[in-house]
Amino acid sequence: MIEKMAKDREDEYFARQEFERRKKLAIEHEATMKKKELEALKKLHWMCCPKDGMELVEIEFMGVQVDKCTHCGGIFLDAGELDQLFDKAKNQGRVFAKILGAFR
């Protein structure tokens, strides 16, 4: 009877160990799949206009590289570019700085 209980506990221990191992593998697989999916989405949408999906080209505006849509003419800023434009505008004129300040 004691041997059977010990065997049951041993089987339960190994079953838990196997479950944890498989759970860890599943989490790693999910993370890999998410990373691949994000990379695929980035390739699909890279330098495409968020408004109409057309191509974006980089242009220089006040010394800052901004993205402009070849179709709708929309201007899109990457992280930090608005701050760069605001800093440059403060030195060049108050009106433009106030306009940019509304977007901060």
N, C-alpha and C positions, 0 to 999 in steps of 0.2 A: 504494500500500500504506500509506504513512504517512498519507495523507488518510483512508483508511478507518479506521485506528486512531484518528485524532483524532476522526472522526465518531462512532465507537463510544463513545469516552470522553465525548464531549459528550452523546450520547443517555443514557448511564448516569448522568451528572451530573444531567440534567433529570429522569430517572426517579426518582432518589433525592430530589430536591427535591420532586417531586410526591407521592411516598410520605410524606415528612415532613409536608407540608402536609395531606394527608388524615388522617394519624395524629393530628395536632394537632386537626383538626376533630372526629374521632371521640372523642377524649378530652374535648373541650369538650361535645360532645353527651351523652356518658355522664354527665358532672358535672351537666348541666342536668336530665337525666332522674332522677338520684338525688335532686336537690334537690326536683323536683316530686313524686317518690314519697314523700319524707319529709314534705313539706307535706300530701299527701293522707292519709298515715297519722296525722299529728298531728290533722287535722280529724276523722278517723274516731274517734280515741280520746280526744280532748280532753275532760277532765272526766268520764271514765268510770272506774268502779271496776276496778282491775286483777284483782280477785278474781272478780267476777260480771258486769262490763260495764255495770252500772246507773249512773245519774247520780250524780255527786259534787257536793256543795254546800259552799261555803266557810262555815266557822263560826269564831268567835273563841274561842280557848282560851288563857287566861293572857296575853291581849294579842297573840297570834300567830294569823294566819289559817291554819287547817288545813283539809284536805278530808275530808268525811265522806260515806260512801255512804248513799244514801236507802233502800237495800234491806237490806244486811247490817250496816250500822252501823259498818263498818270506818273507821278513822281513818288518813289517809295524809298524810305530810309531804313538802314540797318541799325542795330543797337549802337547807341552812342553818337550817331551822325547828327541827330537833332541838337545835341549838346554842343558838338563841334561848330555847327552853323550858328547857334545862339552866341557862343563865345566870339566868333568872328564878326557877327553882326553888331555886337555891343561896341566894337571898335570902329565900325563903319557908319553907323547911323542909328538913331533912337527908334525911328518908325519901324524899320524892319526888325529890330530886336524885340519891340513890343509885340509885333505880329507873331514872331517865333515863340515868344514867351507864353503866348496863349496855349501852345501845344506842350508845354513842359509839365 
